[in-house]
Structure formats: structure tokens, C-alpha cells
Amino acid sequence: MPKHKTHSGTAKRVRVTGSGKLRRQRAGRRHLMEKQSSKVSRRLEGTTDVAKADVPRVKRLLGR
């Protein structure tokens, strides 16, 4: 079976934890933040799990 290349765009966006879970940043924190409330900014902080429906596809893109 041939080797497959890791999808570099996905690799930059998703991290794999020690237990094998997939973590990602929340969308909507890059720009136009001054019009958003502080409440929204805090809600978007940190990382979250990749949606369960997307996990098989993302794992395949990461070569796992």
C-alpha cells in the first residue's frame, strides 16, 4: 500500500491530543472583533472538539 501525504491545510488547523481526540480553534476570532461583544469573544476562546460527523474525514486527511 502506498504512503499518503498529510493534508497540510488540515494539519495546520487540527491538533491530535494524547488520547487521540481531535481539537480545533473556534471560527470567528480572526478579525472584525471590535464590533463583537466581550461575551462573544470569551465564548470563542480556546479549543473545542471536532464534530463527531467530521472526525473520520479529518483523520483520513491527517493520515491516521
C-alpha positions as CSV (number, residue, x, y, z in Angstrom):
1,M,0.0,0.0,0.0
2,P,1.5,3.4,-1.0
3,K,2.2,6.1,1.6
4,H,-0.2,9.0,1.7
5,K,0.8,12.7,2.2
6,T,-0.7,14.5,5.2
7,H,-3.1,17.3,4.1
8,S,-1.1,20.3,5.2
9,G,-4.1,22.6,5.4
10,T,-5.8,20.3,7.9
11,A,-2.6,19.7,9.8
12,K,-2.3,23.4,10.5
13,R,-5.9,23.7,11.8
14,V,-6.3,20.5,13.9
15,R,-4.2,19.0,16.7
16,V,-4.4,15.5,18.0
17,T,-4.4,15.0,21.8
18,G,-2.5,12.3,23.6
19,S,-5.7,10.2,23.8
20,G,-6.3,10.6,20.1
21,K,-9.1,13.2,20.2
22,L,-9.1,16.0,17.5
23,R,-9.1,19.6,18.7
24,R,-9.6,22.8,16.7
25,Q,-9.8,26.5,17.2
26,R,-13.3,28.1,17.1
27,A,-14.2,30.1,14.0
28,G,-14.7,33.9,14.1
29,R,-11.8,35.1,16.1
30,R,-9.5,36.5,13.4
31,H,-10.8,40.0,12.5
32,L,-13.7,42.4,12.9
33,M,-13.5,41.7,16.6
34,E,-14.2,45.3,17.8
35,K,-17.8,45.1,16.8
36,Q,-18.3,41.8,18.7
37,S,-19.2,41.9,22.4
38,S,-16.8,40.8,25.0
39,K,-19.3,38.0,25.8
40,V,-18.9,36.6,22.3
41,S,-15.1,37.0,22.4
42,R,-14.9,34.9,25.6
43,R,-17.2,32.3,24.2
44,L,-14.9,31.9,21.2
45,E,-11.7,31.4,23.3
46,G,-9.8,28.2,23.5
47,T,-10.2,25.0,21.6
48,T,-13.1,22.6,21.0
49,D,-13.5,19.1,19.7
50,V,-14.0,18.4,16.0
51,A,-17.6,17.5,15.3
52,K,-18.3,13.8,15.5
53,A,-19.5,13.6,12.0
54,D,-16.3,15.2,10.7
55,V,-13.8,13.0,12.7
56,P,-13.4,10.2,10.1
57,R,-12.8,12.7,7.3
58,V,-10.3,14.7,9.3
59,K,-8.5,11.6,10.5
60,R,-8.1,10.5,6.9
61,L,-6.8,13.9,5.9
62,L,-4.2,13.6,8.7
63,G,-3.2,10.2,7.6
64,R,-4.4,8.4,10.8
